[in-house]
Amino acid sequence: MSRQGTRYLFLSDDPSPSMDCVMGHAGAAAAAVRYLRSSGSAPAAQPVEALPRPELRCVADDERAPVEHGEFRRVLGHFATGVTVITAPAAVGEAGPAGFACQSFSALSLDPPLVVFMVGRTSTTWPRIARAGVFCVNVLGAHQGELCRGFAISGTDKFAGVPYDASPVSGSPRLTGAAAWIDCTIHAVHTGGDHLIVVGRVEGLGTEAPDEAPLLFHRGRFV
């Protein structure tokens, strides 16, 4: 598959999902996904079981965090980040693809090529991505603030009126106009407080507009 003006690289021999994931967990301990690769034909990506919510209990006064939530958000808001939309194809029995706006994204490893994003445990989109077993990171350009807002709202058809095509490896939505895209299979999932840390193995990537300025989020607004 190719698109006008697109440069992309496959990081696996076969441009099709090549991971068979099995997720296990033990209480609140970190969960790992067993990653199997075949020297023959690549198997289709299997769904990953989303971690259950942690057990809730009363917290004593002397256990309370020394940092107030609002102050935590205010101070960390001074760290500017890029903005992405994480997408996944519709899993079996689902009517359409899944996606959500995400600023907690980063490169993790060069060898093997890994990336990471964080998602809240209460997310209603994450279980759908877990069932798909694959995802695509769409790095947004400076002109895509309104698109990002649409993917930050729950309970709506986030893809209504949004042009996209299927990414070449996972088949996840690749949003038209995004500055770059990174196609992944889910490699591991770990717990991190009220969030999950999702590690993806990069299977393909490319740029659509390499010279375009990125969409940035700083102190609660796009800049």
C-alpha positions as CSV (number, residue, x, y, z in Angstrom):
1,M,0.0,0.0,0.0
2,S,1.3,3.5,-0.7
3,R,0.0,7.0,-0.6
4,Q,1.0,10.1,-2.5
5,G,3.9,11.8,-0.6
6,T,4.2,9.0,1.9
7,R,7.5,7.6,3.1
8,Y,7.2,4.5,5.2
9,L,9.4,1.6,6.4
10,F,8.4,-1.9,7.3
11,L,10.2,-3.3,10.3
12,S,9.1,-6.8,9.7
13,D,9.4,-9.0,6.7
14,D,5.7,-9.5,6.3
15,P,3.5,-6.4,6.3
16,S,0.9,-8.0,8.4
17,P,0.3,-8.3,12.2
18,S,3.1,-10.6,13.5
19,M,2.4,-11.0,17.2
20,D,0.6,-13.5,19.3
21,C,0.0,-11.9,22.7
22,V,-1.1,-13.6,25.9
23,M,-1.6,-11.3,28.9
24,G,-1.4,-12.5,32.5
25,H,-1.5,-10.7,35.8
26,A,-1.0,-11.2,39.5
27,G,-2.8,-8.7,41.7
28,A,-1.4,-5.2,41.2
29,A,1.9,-6.5,40.0
30,A,3.1,-5.6,36.5
31,A,1.6,-7.7,33.7
32,A,3.6,-9.1,30.8
33,V,2.6,-10.2,27.3
34,R,4.3,-13.3,25.9
35,Y,5.5,-12.4,22.4
36,L,5.8,-15.2,19.9
37,R,7.2,-14.8,16.4
38,S,7.1,-17.6,13.7
39,S,9.8,-18.1,11.1
40,G,7.0,-19.1,8.7
41,S,3.8,-17.2,7.9
42,A,3.1,-14.5,10.5
43,P,0.0,-15.2,12.7
44,A,-2.7,-12.6,13.1
45,A,-2.4,-10.4,16.2
46,Q,-4.4,-11.8,19.0
47,P,-6.4,-9.8,21.5
48,V,-4.8,-8.8,24.8
49,E,-6.8,-9.1,28.0
50,A,-7.2,-5.6,29.6
51,L,-6.1,-5.5,33.2
52,P,-8.8,-5.4,35.8
53,R,-9.2,-2.3,37.9
54,P,-7.2,-2.4,41.1
55,E,-8.9,-3.4,44.4
56,L,-10.1,-0.3,46.3
57,R,-9.6,0.2,50.0
58,C,-9.8,3.0,52.5
59,V,-6.6,5.2,52.7
60,A,-5.4,6.3,56.1
61,D,-4.6,10.0,56.7
62,D,-0.9,9.2,57.0
63,E,-0.9,7.4,53.7
64,R,-2.3,10.3,51.7
65,A,0.0,11.7,48.9
66,P,2.0,14.8,50.0
67,V,1.0,16.5,46.7
68,E,-2.4,17.8,46.0
69,H,-3.9,16.6,42.7
70,G,-4.6,20.1,41.3
71,E,-1.1,21.3,42.1
72,F,0.4,18.2,40.6
73,R,-1.4,18.9,37.3
74,R,-0.6,22.6,37.4
75,V,3.2,22.1,37.8
76,L,3.5,19.2,35.4
77,G,1.5,21.2,32.8
78,H,4.6,23.4,32.3
79,F,6.2,20.4,30.5
80,A,5.1,20.8,26.9
81,T,4.3,17.6,24.9
82,G,3.4,16.6,21.5
83,V,-0.1,15.2,20.8
84,T,-1.1,11.9,19.2
85,V,-4.2,9.9,18.5
86,I,-3.9,6.2,19.2
87,T,-6.2,4.1,16.9
88,A,-7.0,0.5,16.5
89,P,-9.1,-1.5,14.0
90,A,-12.5,-2.8,14.9
91,A,-12.2,-6.1,16.8
92,V,-14.5,-9.0,16.1
93,G,-18.1,-8.0,17.0
94,E,-17.4,-4.3,17.0
95,A,-19.1,-1.8,14.6
96,G,-16.1,0.4,14.0
97,P,-12.5,1.3,14.9
98,A,-11.3,2.7,18.3
99,G,-9.3,5.8,19.0
100,F,-8.4,8.4,21.7
101,A,-6.3,11.5,22.0
102,C,-3.0,10.8,23.9
103,Q,-0.2,13.1,25.0
104,S,1.6,10.5,27.1
105,F,3.5,8.9,24.3
106,S,7.3,8.4,23.9
107,A,9.9,6.3,22.1
108,L,11.2,3.6,24.4
109,S,13.9,1.4,22.7
110,L,15.8,1.4,19.4
111,D,16.7,-2.3,19.4
112,P,14.1,-3.8,19.5
113,P,12.1,-0.8,18.2
114,L,9.6,-0.1,21.0
115,V,7.3,2.8,21.9
116,V,5.1,3.4,24.9
117,F,1.9,5.3,25.7
118,M,-0.1,5.6,29.0
119,V,-3.8,5.3,29.3
120,G,-6.1,5.7,32.3
121,R,-7.5,2.5,33.9
122,T,-11.0,3.9,33.5
123,S,-10.7,4.4,29.8
124,T,-13.5,2.9,27.8
125,T,-11.4,2.9,24.6
126,W,-8.4,0.9,26.0
127,P,-10.3,-2.5,26.3
128,R,-11.2,-2.2,22.6
129,I,-7.5,-1.6,21.6
130,A,-6.5,-4.5,23.8
131,R,-8.9,-6.8,22.0
132,A,-7.5,-5.7,18.7
133,G,-3.9,-6.5,19.8
134,V,-2.5,-3.7,17.6
135,F,-2.5,0.0,17.3
136,C,-1.3,3.0,15.2
137,V,0.1,6.2,16.7
138,N,-0.9,9.2,14.7
139,V,1.4,12.2,15.4
140,L,-0.7,15.3,15.0
141,G,0.4,18.5,13.1
142,A,-0.2,22.0,14.3
143,H,-3.4,22.4,12.3
144,Q,-5.1,19.4,13.9
145,G,-6.2,20.8,17.2
146,E,-9.9,20.4,16.5
147,L,-9.4,16.8,15.3
148,C,-7.6,16.1,18.7
149,R,-10.6,17.6,20.6
150,G,-12.9,15.2,18.8
151,F,-10.9,12.2,19.9
152,A,-10.7,13.5,23.5
153,I,-14.5,13.2,24.0
154,S,-16.1,10.0,25.1
155,G,-19.5,8.7,24.0
156,T,-19.4,10.0,20.5
157,D,-18.5,8.6,17.1
158,K,-15.0,9.9,17.0
159,F,-14.4,8.9,13.4
160,A,-17.5,10.6,12.0
161,G,-16.3,12.9,9.1
162,V,-12.7,12.1,9.8
163,P,-10.8,10.9,6.6
164,Y,-8.4,8.0,7.1
165,D,-7.1,4.9,5.5
166,A,-5.8,1.5,6.9
167,S,-2.2,1.5,8.1
168,P,-0.2,-1.1,6.1
169,V,0.7,-3.5,8.9
170,S,-2.1,-3.5,11.6
171,G,-5.0,-2.1,9.5
172,S,-5.5,0.6,12.2
173,P,-6.9,3.9,11.1
174,R,-4.1,6.2,9.7
175,L,-5.5,9.7,9.9
176,T,-5.2,11.9,6.9
177,G,-3.0,14.9,7.5
178,A,-1.2,13.5,10.5
179,A,2.5,14.5,10.5
180,A,3.7,10.9,11.1
181,W,2.3,7.4,11.9
182,I,3.8,4.5,13.8
183,D,2.2,1.0,13.3
184,C,2.6,-1.3,16.3
185,T,1.7,-4.6,17.9
186,I,1.1,-4.7,21.6
187,H,4.3,-6.0,23.2
188,A,3.6,-5.6,27.0
189,V,1.3,-3.9,29.4
190,H,2.4,-2.8,32.9
191,T,0.5,-1.1,35.8
192,G,1.4,2.4,36.9
193,G,-0.9,3.7,39.6
194,D,-4.2,4.9,38.1
195,H,-2.8,4.3,34.6
196,L,-1.6,1.5,32.4
197,I,1.7,1.6,30.6
198,V,1.3,0.1,27.1
199,V,4.5,-1.0,25.2
200,G,4.2,-1.4,21.5
201,R,6.6,-3.1,19.1
202,V,7.0,-1.0,16.0
203,E,6.2,-2.9,12.8
204,G,6.0,0.0,10.3
205,L,6.2,3.8,10.3
206,G,6.3,6.8,8.1
207,T,5.8,10.6,7.6
208,E,3.2,12.4,5.7
209,A,4.3,16.0,6.3
210,P,7.9,15.9,7.6
211,D,8.3,19.7,7.5
212,E,5.1,20.6,9.3
213,A,5.2,22.0,12.8
214,P,3.8,19.7,15.5
215,L,0.7,20.2,17.6
216,L,1.9,21.0,21.2
217,F,0.0,20.9,24.5
218,H,1.2,23.3,27.2
219,R,-0.5,24.4,30.5
220,G,-3.9,23.0,29.4
221,R,-4.1,24.4,25.9
222,F,-2.7,23.9,22.4
223,V,0.2,26.1,21.4
